Amino acid sequence: MWAVAACILAAATPAVAGPEAAIARQKSLDGVYLHLGPALGVGDSDAGVDTFAGGAVSLTRLREGDLLGVIGGRISAARWTEREAGRIDADLVVGTRRLGFLAGVAAGPILDISGDHHPRIGGSARIWCYAGVVPYVRVGVLAASGRFIEAGLELPLPVWRWRR
C-alpha cells in the first residue's frame, strides 16, 4: 500500500532541478515588482525653495539582461512643508544597466493641489539611478505656476515580486 502511494506521489510531483538551477533562480532579480516607499526632497519654483515629504508606489518589470532593463510606472504624492500645498504625479519609467549601474528616466503629468487655487496641471521629467535608494533630479512646468526643479530621494521597498 505504501509503495503504491509513494509511486503515485513520485509520478505526480514535478521533477526538481539540481542545486545549480536553484542558485541561478535565486541570483536572478528578473521579475515584476510592486514597490512602496517614502520620498523626501527639496524643490525650487516661483513659490520659493521648500522641502517635501511623501510616498510612491511603483509597478515595474526588471530584466537585467535587456537593453531596457526596467519598464513600468509609478504614482507618487507629496506635501510641501512650508506652504499649504501638495502634488500628485504619475510617471512612465524606463531604465538600463548598460552604464554599469541601474539608471533611467521617468516622465508624466503632475497635479499641483493647494487651498489657495484650483488644481493646476503640468508635466515633469526626471533622471534617476538605483543605489539601494533612488536619488533623482526632476524638472517640470505647472500651468500658471511656471517652471520648477527638485532633487529628492526615494526608498522603494519591495512589497511583492512575480517571477517569470
N, C-alpha and C positions, 0 to 999 in steps of 0.2 A: 504493500500500500504506500509506504513512504517513498519507495523507489519510483512509483508511478507519479506521485505528486512532485518529486524532485525533477523528473523528466519533463513534465508539463510546465513547471516553473522555469526551467532552463530554456525550453523552447519559446516561451512567451517573453522572456527577458531579452532586450536587445543586447547585442554584443558590446562589450565595454572596450574602448580603445586602450592602448598601453599608456604608461605614465608620461611618455613624451607628448602625446596628444593632449592630455590633461594640463600639462605645464604650458604648452603653446596656447591653449584656450585661456588660461589664467593670465598670461602675459599680454595677450591681445586686448587692447582697450576699445576695439571696434564695437559699435552698437549705437542704439538710440538712447539718449539721456534726457531725463527730466531733472532740471536744477532749480533750486530755490535758495535765495540768499540775500543778505543785506548789501546796501550800496551807500557809499559816502563820497562826498566831493565838494568842490568849490567851483563857482561859476562867476563870470563877469559879463554883464549886459548893460543896457541903458539904465536899468534899475540899480546898478552898482554891483559891488562884489558881495557875495553871500555864500554860505555853506548850505549843504542839503544832506538829508538822510532819507533813505527809502529802502526799497527792495525790488527784486527782479525775479521773474520766473522764465525759464527758457526750455525749449524743446529742440534738441539738436541731434544730428546724426554725425558720428565720428567714424571716419575710416582713415587710419593713419597712412596707408599706402597710396591713397588717391591724391591727385593734384589739389582738388578742393576737399581737404580732409574734414572740414566742418561745414555743414549746411543746416540752417534752421531758422528759428525765430525766437524772439524774446519780447516780453512785456514788462515794463517797469513803472513804478510810481515813486515820487519823491516829494518831500515838503521842504521848503526853504526855512531856515532857522530864524532869520531876522524879519522877513516880511510875511504877511498872511497870504501865502500863495503856494501852489504846488504844481505838479505836472504829471501827466501820464503819457507814455510813449510806447510805440511798437516798432520793432526793427526786424529786418531780414538780416541774417548773419551768415557770413562766409569766412572761411579761414583755411590756412595751409600750414604745413610743417616744412615746406621746402626751404625756408630761411634758416633751418637748424633749430627752430623753436616754433611753437604754435602761435600764429598771429593772423589778424584779418581785419575786415571792415564790417561795419553794420550801418544801415540807413533805414529811415522810415519817418512816418508822421509823428508829430508831438502835439499835445494839447495842454496849454497853459491855463490853469484854473486859479481864480482869485475872487475874493469878496468885493474887490474894487472895480471889476469889469466883467463883461461876459467872457466865456471861454474863448481863447484865441488859438487858432490852429497854425501849425508851421511844419517844418521839417528839419531833420538833422542827419548828420553823418559822423561816424566816429571810427577811429583806428584803435585796435586793442591787441594785447598779447596775453598769453596764459603763462603764469609763473606760480602756480598754486593759488594765486589770487589773480584778478583780471584788472590791471591798470588800463585806463583809456583816456583819450582826449576826444572831445566832441565839439563840433561847430554846427551852428544852425541859425535859423531865422524864424521869427514868430510874427504873425500879422499884427500890425500896429505897435509892436514892441521892439522890432529891429533884430539885429544880429546878437548872437551870444557865443561864448566859448567856455568850456568847462573841462576840468580834469577830475577824474574820480577813480574809485577803487571798488570793485565788486568781489564778493566771496561766493561763487556758485557752488552750493553744497548739493551733491547728487542725492536725489530723492528716490529715483528709480532708474534702472538700466534694463533695456531689452537687447539681448544679444542676437546677432544674425545667425 
